[in-house]
Amino acid sequence: MDPSEKIEQKFSKLLNIGRSILIKYKWNGGDYGVKSRGRGDPPIHPSPDEYLKFRIETQNLIRRVCGENSDHYLEVKRIADDETTGYDGYFFYLIVAALEASYTDYKEGLLFDLRSLVAAELLGDILDQAKYLVDENYYVAAASLAGAVLEDSLRKLSQRHKLPVPTITRIDSLNVELAKAGAYNTHVQKKITALADIRNNADHGHFDKFNKEDVDDMIKSIIKFNADYLV
């Protein structure tokens, strides 16, 4: 399963638990609606056990997804560290609200650090395969594979800069639009054009226009590009 799918599942599972507990105690946005039997007694709210288990799971998920320096995690940590809100089940609703805010930002692509790390990890595996092919002297296949990674990286960077990404893309067109948008300077643009030429020559059988060393440098350049712009 893709890492992002696992994260989606964990968010959905926790949110379903949190919302069901709020419904159980008839949370109306301002108070709980379940009353004890005594007249004038305060509403009954989630128990400390329900609260602590949910709070700890939520805090752990937000830390892993958003990072320890994110506003989402710092808010949950503030709630958890406070002597009043950290252990009183009445404040269950605050944790649910923090979880919902985190999930919204995650779905809308606002947590760039996480998505970039997931992308970099997956693309890094493919580049490792390309490097292995070069080492085994299959550098033509490696050039095609590395070129596909570069194109995918440019698509992801285009999405980050909110540029339109057509279903069928080419490195050259993505490169031009990203440079126009100021994603990187003309020096980087020219480097990507050179890398695209290697990929195109490999795909179209012009094997005399590049060599093993060119492809090895190509892979190193793509690794650097991803580190500079996707992570």
Phi and psi in degrees as GROMACS dihedral restraints (atoms count N, CA, C in turn):
[ dihedral_restraints ]
;  ai    aj    ak    al  type     phi  dphi    fc
    3     4     5     6     1   -60.2    20    10
    4     5     6     7     1   140.6    20    10
    6     7     8     9     1   -54.5    20    10
    7     8     9    10     1   -38.2    20    10
    9    10    11    12     1   -66.0    20    10
   10    11    12    13     1   -31.9    20    10
   12    13    14    15     1   -68.2    20    10
   13    14    15    16     1   -38.6    20    10
   15    16    17    18     1   -63.1    20    10
   16    17    18    19     1   -39.7    20    10
   18    19    20    21     1   -65.7    20    10
   19    20    21    22     1   -43.3    20    10
   21    22    23    24     1   -58.0    20    10
   22    23    24    25     1   -44.4    20    10
   24    25    26    27     1   -63.2    20    10
   25    26    27    28     1   -42.0    20    10
   27    28    29    30     1   -66.7    20    10
   28    29    30    31     1   -42.8    20    10
   30    31    32    33     1   -59.0    20    10
   31    32    33    34     1   -49.4    20    10
   33    34    35    36     1   -61.6    20    10
   34    35    36    37     1   -42.4    20    10
   36    37    38    39     1   -62.4    20    10
   37    38    39    40     1   -48.0    20    10
   39    40    41    42     1   -65.9    20    10
   40    41    42    43     1   -40.8    20    10
   42    43    44    45     1   -64.5    20    10
   43    44    45    46     1   -38.6    20    10
   45    46    47    48     1   -63.2    20    10
   46    47    48    49     1   -41.1    20    10
   48    49    50    51     1   -64.2    20    10
   49    50    51    52     1   -48.7    20    10
   51    52    53    54     1   -61.2    20    10
   52    53    54    55     1   -45.1    20    10
   54    55    56    57     1   -67.4    20    10
   55    56    57    58     1   -37.2    20    10
   57    58    59    60     1   -66.4    20    10
   58    59    60    61     1   -35.1    20    10
   60    61    62    63     1   -69.8    20    10
   61    62    63    64     1   -39.6    20    10
   63    64    65    66     1   -62.7    20    10
   64    65    66    67     1   -40.2    20    10
   66    67    68    69     1   -64.8    20    10
   67    68    69    70     1   -41.7    20    10
   69    70    71    72     1   -55.7    20    10
   70    71    72    73     1   -40.2    20    10
   72    73    74    75     1   -98.9    20    10
   73    74    75    76     1    12.3    20    10
   75    76    77    78     1    56.1    20    10
   76    77    78    79     1    48.3    20    10
   78    79    80    81     1   -66.9    20    10
   79    80    81    82     1   128.0    20    10
   81    82    83    84     1  -112.7    20    10
   82    83    84    85     1    12.1    20    10
   84    85    86    87     1    98.1    20    10
   85    86    87    88     1   -11.2    20    10
   87    88    89    90     1  -136.2    20    10
   88    89    90    91     1   -23.8    20    10
   90    91    92    93     1  -166.3    20    10
   91    92    93    94     1   168.2    20    10
   93    94    95    96     1   -87.6    20    10
   94    95    96    97     1   147.1    20    10
   96    97    98    99     1  -100.9    20    10
   97    98    99   100     1    -8.6    20    10
   99   100   101   102     1   -80.2    20    10
  100   101   102   103     1   121.0    20    10
  102   103   104   105     1  -103.6    20    10
  103   104   105   106     1   150.6    20    10
  105   106   107   108     1   -78.9    20    10
  106   107   108   109     1   172.0    20    10
  108   109   110   111     1   -69.7    20    10
  109   110   111   112     1   -28.3    20    10
  111   112   113   114     1   -73.5    20    10
  112   113   114   115     1   133.8    20    10
  114   115   116   117     1   -63.7    20    10
  115   116   117   118     1   131.5    20    10
  117   118   119   120     1    84.5    20    10
  118   119   120   121     1    -3.9    20    10
  120   121   122   123     1   -67.9    20    10
  121   122   123   124     1   151.0    20    10
  123   124   125   126     1   -69.6    20    10
  124   125   126   127     1   161.8    20    10
  126   127   128   129     1   -61.2    20    10
  127   128   129   130     1   151.1    20    10
  129   130   131   132     1   -86.7    20    10
  130   131   132   133     1   131.7    20    10
  132   133   134   135     1  -120.9    20    10
  133   134   135   136     1   176.2    20    10
  135   136   137   138     1   -52.0    20    10
  136   137   138   139     1   144.1    20    10
  138   139   140   141     1   -73.8    20    10
  139   140   141   142     1   161.3    20    10
  141   142   143   144     1   -56.4    20    10
  142   143   144   145     1   -38.5    20    10
  144   145   146   147     1   -64.4    20    10
  145   146   147   148     1   -45.5    20    10
  147   148   149   150     1   -60.7    20    10
  148   149   150   151     1   -43.8    20    10
  150   151   152   153     1   -66.3    20    10
  151   152   153   154     1   -50.2    20    10
  153   154   155   156     1   -64.4    20    10
  154   155   156   157     1   -42.4    20    10
  156   157   158   159     1   -61.1    20    10
  157   158   159   160     1   -46.8    20    10
  159   160   161   162     1   -66.8    20    10
  160   161   162   163     1   -41.2    20    10
  162   163   164   165     1   -63.8    20    10
  163   164   165   166     1   -43.0    20    10
  165   166   167   168     1   -66.0    20    10
  166   167   168   169     1   -44.3    20    10
  168   169   170   171     1   -63.3    20    10
  169   170   171   172     1   -42.0    20    10
  171   172   173   174     1   -66.4    20    10
  172   173   174   175     1   -44.2    20    10
  174   175   176   177     1   -60.6    20    10
  175   176   177   178     1   -41.5    20    10
  177   178   179   180     1   -65.7    20    10
  178   179   180   181     1   -43.5    20    10
  180   181   182   183     1   -64.0    20    10
  181   182   183   184     1   -46.7    20    10
  183   184   185   186     1   -64.8    20    10
  184   185   186   187     1   -37.3    20    10
  186   187   188   189     1   -61.7    20    10
  187   188   189   190     1   -44.4    20    10
  189   190   191   192     1   -71.1    20    10
  190   191   192   193     1   -36.4    20    10
  192   193   194   195     1   -85.7    20    10
  193   194   195   196     1   -46.0    20    10
  195   196   197   198     1   -93.4    20    10
  196   197   198   199     1   -24.5    20    10
  198   199   200   201     1    97.9    20    10
  199   200   201   202     1   152.5    20    10
  201   202   203   204     1   -69.6    20    10
  202   203   204   205     1   -17.8    20    10
  204   205   206   207     1   -99.9    20    10
  205   206   207   208     1     3.5    20    10
  207   208   209   210     1   -75.3    20    10
  208   209   210   211     1   154.2    20    10
  210   211   212   213     1   -60.8    20    10
  211   212   213   214     1   -37.3    20    10
  213   214   215   216     1   -62.2    20    10
  214   215   216   217     1   -48.7    20    10
  216   217   218   219     1   -68.7    20    10
  217   218   219   220     1   -40.5    20    10
  219   220   221   222     1   -63.1    20    10
  220   221   222   223     1   -34.4    20    10
  222   223   224   225     1   -68.1    20    10
  223   224   225   226     1   -44.8    20    10
  225   226   227   228     1   -64.5    20    10
  226   227   228   229     1   -39.4    20    10
  228   229   230   231     1   -64.1    20    10
  229   230   231   232     1   -39.4    20    10
  231   232   233   234     1   -61.5    20    10
  232   233   234   235     1   -42.9    20    10
  234   235   236   237     1   -64.4    20    10
  235   236   237   238     1   -43.0    20    10
  237   238   239   240     1   -68.3    20    10
  238   239   240   241     1   -35.1    20    10
  240   241   242   243     1   -81.3    20    10
  241   242   243   244     1   -18.2    20    10
  243   244   245   246     1   -72.3    20    10
  244   245   246   247     1   135.3    20    10
  246   247   248   249     1   -63.2    20    10
  247   248   249   250     1   -28.6    20    10
  249   250   251   252     1   -86.4    20    10
  250   251   252   253     1   -56.9    20    10
  252   253   254   255     1   -78.3    20    10
  253   254   255   256     1   -17.1    20    10
  255   256   257   258     1   -76.0    20    10
  256   257   258   259     1   -20.3    20    10
  258   259   260   261     1  -133.3    20    10
  259   260   261   262     1    -8.8    20    10
  261   262   263   264     1   -87.7    20    10
  262   263   264   265     1   118.3    20    10
  264   265   266   267     1   -58.7    20    10
  265   266   267   268     1   -18.5    20    10
  267   268   269   270     1   -57.9    20    10
  268   269   270   271     1   -31.0    20    10
  270   271   272   273     1   -90.2    20    10
  271   272   273   274     1    18.2    20    10
  273   274   275   276     1   -52.8    20    10
  274   275   276   277     1   -40.9    20    10
  276   277   278   279     1   -61.1    20    10
  277   278   279   280     1   -29.8    20    10
  279   280   281   282     1   -65.1    20    10
  280   281   282   283     1   -38.8    20    10
  282   283   284   285     1   -69.3    20    10
  283   284   285   286     1   -41.1    20    10
  285   286   287   288     1   -60.5    20    10
  286   287   288   289     1   -42.7    20    10
  288   289   290   291     1   -62.3    20    10
  289   290   291   292     1   -41.7    20    10
  291   292   293   294     1   -65.2    20    10
  292   293   294   295     1   -39.2    20    10
  294   295   296   297     1   -65.7    20    10
  295   296   297   298     1   -42.4    20    10
  297   298   299   300     1   -63.1    20    10
  298   299   300   301     1   -40.9    20    10
  300   301   302   303     1   -64.8    20    10
  301   302   303   304     1   -41.3    20    10
  303   304   305   306     1   -63.7    20    10
  304   305   306   307     1   -43.8    20    10
  306   307   308   309     1   -65.7    20    10
  307   308   309   310     1   -39.2    20    10
  309   310   311   312     1   -60.9    20    10
  310   311   312   313     1   -47.1    20    10
  312   313   314   315     1   -64.9    20    10
  313   314   315   316     1   -36.6    20    10
  315   316   317   318     1   -63.7    20    10
  316   317   318   319     1   -47.4    20    10
  318   319   320   321     1   -64.7    20    10
  319   320   321   322     1   -34.0    20    10
  321   322   323   324     1   -85.0    20    10
  322   323   324   325     1     4.7    20    10
  324   325   326   327     1    75.3    20    10
  325   326   327   328     1    23.2    20    10
  327   328   329   330     1   -88.3    20    10
  328   329   330   331     1    -9.9    20    10
  330   331   332   333     1   -96.1    20    10
  331   332   333   334     1    72.9    20    10
  333   334   335   336     1   -61.8    20    10
  334   335   336   337     1   -34.9    20    10
  336   337   338   339     1   -60.2    20    10
  337   338   339   340     1   -47.5    20    10
  339   340   341   342     1   -66.2    20    10
  340   341   342   343     1   -50.2    20    10
  342   343   344   345     1   -61.9    20    10
  343   344   345   346     1   -36.0    20    10
  345   346   347   348     1   -67.8    20    10
  346   347   348   349     1   -39.4    20    10
  348   349   350   351     1   -66.1    20    10
  349   350   351   352     1   -40.4    20    10
  351   352   353   354     1   -63.2    20    10
  352   353   354   355     1   -46.0    20    10
  354   355   356   357     1   -61.9    20    10
  355   356   357   358     1   -45.1    20    10
  357   358   359   360     1   -62.7    20    10
  358   359   360   361     1   -37.9    20    10
  360   361   362   363     1   -64.4    20    10
  361   362   363   364     1   -44.1    20    10
  363   364   365   366     1   -68.4    20    10
  364   365   366   367     1   -44.5    20    10
  366   367   368   369     1   -68.0    20    10
  367   368   369   370     1   -32.6    20    10
  369   370   371   372     1   -62.4    20    10
  370   371   372   373     1   -37.4    20    10
  372   373   374   375     1   -61.7    20    10
  373   374   375   376     1   -41.3    20    10
  375   376   377   378     1   -68.3    20    10
  376   377   378   379     1   -39.4    20    10
  378   379   380   381     1   -65.9    20    10
  379   380   381   382     1   -32.7    20    10
  381   382   383   384     1   -61.9    20    10
  382   383   384   385     1   -39.5    20    10
  384   385   386   387     1   -64.3    20    10
  385   386   387   388     1   -41.3    20    10
  387   388   389   390     1   -63.1    20    10
  388   389   390   391     1   -40.9    20    10
  390   391   392   393     1   -63.8    20    10
  391   392   393   394     1   -38.2    20    10
  393   394   395   396     1   -62.7    20    10
  394   395   396   397     1   -41.3    20    10
  396   397   398   399     1   -63.3    20    10
  397   398   399   400     1   -39.4    20    10
  399   400   401   402     1   -63.0    20    10
  400   401   402   403     1   -45.7    20    10
  402   403   404   405     1   -60.3    20    10
  403   404   405   406     1   -31.5    20    10
  405   406   407   408     1   -90.3    20    10
  406   407   408   409     1     7.8    20    10
  408   409   410   411     1    76.5    20    10
  409   410   411   412     1    13.1    20    10
  411   412   413   414     1   -95.7    20    10
  412   413   414   415     1    58.4    20    10
  414   415   416   417     1   -74.5    20    10
  415   416   417   418     1   -22.0    20    10
  417   418   419   420     1   -66.6    20    10
  418   419   420   421     1   -47.7    20    10
  420   421   422   423     1   -62.8    20    10
  421   422   423   424     1   -36.9    20    10
  423   424   425   426     1   -64.0    20    10
  424   425   426   427     1   -37.6    20    10
  426   427   428   429     1   -64.5    20    10
  427   428   429   430     1   -41.3    20    10
  429   430   431   432     1   -64.5    20    10
  430   431   432   433     1   -42.8    20    10
  432   433   434   435     1   -66.6    20    10
  433   434   435   436     1   -45.7    20    10
  435   436   437   438     1   -63.8    20    10
  436   437   438   439     1   -37.0    20    10
  438   439   440   441     1   -63.2    20    10
  439   440   441   442     1   -37.3    20    10
  441   442   443   444     1   -65.2    20    10
  442   443   444   445     1   -37.7    20    10
  444   445   446   447     1   -64.7    20    10
  445   446   447   448     1   -43.5    20    10
  447   448   449   450     1   -61.4    20    10
  448   449   450   451     1   -43.6    20    10
  450   451   452   453     1   -62.0    20    10
  451   452   453   454     1   -41.7    20    10
  453   454   455   456     1   -65.5    20    10
  454   455   456   457     1   -38.6    20    10
  456   457   458   459     1   -62.1    20    10
  457   458   459   460     1   -41.2    20    10
  459   460   461   462     1   -67.4    20    10
  460   461   462   463     1   -35.8    20    10
  462   463   464   465     1   -63.2    20    10
  463   464   465   466     1   -45.2    20    10
  465   466   467   468     1   -63.8    20    10
  466   467   468   469     1   -40.3    20    10
  468   469   470   471     1   -67.3    20    10
  469   470   471   472     1   -35.6    20    10
  471   472   473   474     1   -63.1    20    10
  472   473   474   475     1   -42.2    20    10
  474   475   476   477     1   -63.5    20    10
  475   476   477   478     1   -38.6    20    10
  477   478   479   480     1   -63.1    20    10
  478   479   480   481     1   -36.1    20    10
  480   481   482   483     1   -90.3    20    10
  481   482   483   484     1    11.3    20    10
  483   484   485   486     1    57.6    20    10
  484   485   486   487     1    38.1    20    10
  486   487   488   489     1   -92.6    20    10
  487   488   489   490     1   146.7    20    10
  489   490   491   492     1   -64.7    20    10
  490   491   492   493     1   134.2    20    10
  492   493   494   495     1  -121.6    20    10
  493   494   495   496     1   107.2    20    10
  495   496   497   498     1   -67.5    20    10
  496   497   498   499     1   163.3    20    10
  498   499   500   501     1   -60.7    20    10
  499   500   501   502     1   -44.6    20    10
  501   502   503   504     1  -103.2    20    10
  502   503   504   505     1   121.7    20    10
  504   505   506   507     1  -122.2    20    10
  505   506   507   508     1   162.3    20    10
  507   508   509   510     1  -133.2    20    10
  508   509   510   511     1   148.7    20    10
  510   511   512   513     1   -57.6    20    10
  511   512   513   514     1   -45.3    20    10
  513   514   515   516     1   -59.3    20    10
  514   515   516   517     1   -47.2    20    10
  516   517   518   519     1   -68.4    20    10
  517   518   519   520     1   -40.4    20    10
  519   520   521   522     1   -62.8    20    10
  520   521   522   523     1   -41.6    20    10
  522   523   524   525     1   -61.2    20    10
  523   524   525   526     1   -45.0    20    10
  525   526   527   528     1   -62.3    20    10
  526   527   528   529     1   -46.6    20    10
  528   529   530   531     1   -67.7    20    10
  529   530   531   532     1   -37.4    20    10
  531   532   533   534     1   -66.8    20    10
  532   533   534   535     1   -40.3    20    10
  534   535   536   537     1   -65.1    20    10
  535   536   537   538     1   -40.1    20    10
  537   538   539   540     1   -61.6    20    10
  538   539   540   541     1   -36.3    20    10
  540   541   542   543     1   -79.3    20    10
  541   542   543   544     1    -4.7    20    10
  543   544   545   546     1    81.6    20    10
  544   545   546   547     1    18.9    20    10
  546   547   548   549     1   -65.8    20    10
  547   548   549   550     1   -31.4    20    10
  549   550   551   552     1  -158.2    20    10
  550   551   552   553     1   171.2    20    10
  552   553   554   555     1   -87.5    20    10
  553   554   555   556     1   177.9    20    10
  555   556   557   558     1   -66.8    20    10
  556   557   558   559     1   -28.5    20    10
  558   559   560   561     1   -63.0    20    10
  559   560   561   562     1   -45.2    20    10
  561   562   563   564     1   -65.2    20    10
  562   563   564   565     1   -40.2    20    10
  564   565   566   567     1   -58.0    20    10
  565   566   567   568     1   -45.3    20    10
  567   568   569   570     1   -64.9    20    10
  568   569   570   571     1   -36.4    20    10
  570   571   572   573     1   -64.4    20    10
  571   572   573   574     1   -42.5    20    10
  573   574   575   576     1   -65.7    20    10
  574   575   576   577     1   -37.1    20    10
  576   577   578   579     1   -60.0    20    10
  577   578   579   580     1   -41.7    20    10
  579   580   581   582     1   -65.2    20    10
  580   581   582   583     1   -39.7    20    10
  582   583   584   585     1   -66.7    20    10
  583   584   585   586     1   -37.9    20    10
  585   586   587   588     1   -63.2    20    10
  586   587   588   589     1   -36.1    20    10
  588   589   590   591     1   -62.1    20    10
  589   590   591   592     1   -41.6    20    10
  591   592   593   594     1   -62.3    20    10
  592   593   594   595     1   -46.0    20    10
  594   595   596   597     1   -61.5    20    10
  595   596   597   598     1   -44.6    20    10
  597   598   599   600     1   -64.7    20    10
  598   599   600   601     1   -40.6    20    10
  600   601   602   603     1   -63.9    20    10
  601   602   603   604     1   -37.8    20    10
  603   604   605   606     1   -66.7    20    10
  604   605   606   607     1   -42.4    20    10
  606   607   608   609     1   -71.0    20    10
  607   608   609   610     1   -26.6    20    10
  609   610   611   612     1  -106.8    20    10
  610   611   612   613     1    11.9    20    10
  612   613   614   615     1    79.1    20    10
  613   614   615   616     1    17.2    20    10
  615   616   617   618     1   -91.4    20    10
  616   617   618   619     1    67.4    20    10
  618   619   620   621     1   -72.2    20    10
  619   620   621   622     1   -15.9    20    10
  621   622   623   624     1   -80.6    20    10
  622   623   624   625     1    -6.1    20    10
  624   625   626   627     1   -96.6    20    10
  625   626   627   628     1     1.2    20    10
  627   628   629   630     1  -155.3    20    10
  628   629   630   631     1   164.6    20    10
  630   631   632   633     1  -135.1    20    10
  631   632   633   634     1  -176.7    20    10
  633   634   635   636     1   -59.6    20    10
  634   635   636   637     1   -41.8    20    10
  636   637   638   639     1   -64.7    20    10
  637   638   639   640     1   -36.3    20    10
  639   640   641   642     1   -60.9    20    10
  640   641   642   643     1   -42.2    20    10
  642   643   644   645     1   -70.7    20    10
  643   644   645   646     1   -38.4    20    10
  645   646   647   648     1   -60.6    20    10
  646   647   648   649     1   -44.4    20    10
  648   649   650   651     1   -65.0    20    10
  649   650   651   652     1   -35.8    20    10
  651   652   653   654     1   -59.6    20    10
  652   653   654   655     1   -46.7    20    10
  654   655   656   657     1   -62.9    20    10
  655   656   657   658     1   -43.7    20    10
  657   658   659   660     1   -62.2    20    10
  658   659   660   661     1   -39.7    20    10
  660   661   662   663     1   -66.1    20    10
  661   662   663   664     1   -38.6    20    10
  663   664   665   666     1   -68.7    20    10
  664   665   666   667     1   -39.6    20    10
  666   667   668   669     1   -59.9    20    10
  667   668   669   670     1   -44.7    20    10
  669   670   671   672     1   -64.6    20    10
  670   671   672   673     1   -42.1    20    10
  672   673   674   675     1   -60.6    20    10
  673   674   675   676     1   -46.2    20    10
  675   676   677   678     1   -62.4    20    10
  676   677   678   679     1   -39.8    20    10
  678   679   680   681     1   -66.1    20    10
  679   680   681   682     1   -35.1    20    10
  681   682   683   684     1   -78.9    20    10
  682   683   684   685     1   -32.3    20    10
  684   685   686   687     1  -122.4    20    10
  685   686   687   688     1   -14.2    20    10
  687   688   689   690     1  -109.7    20    10
  688   689   690   691     1   -16.8    20    10
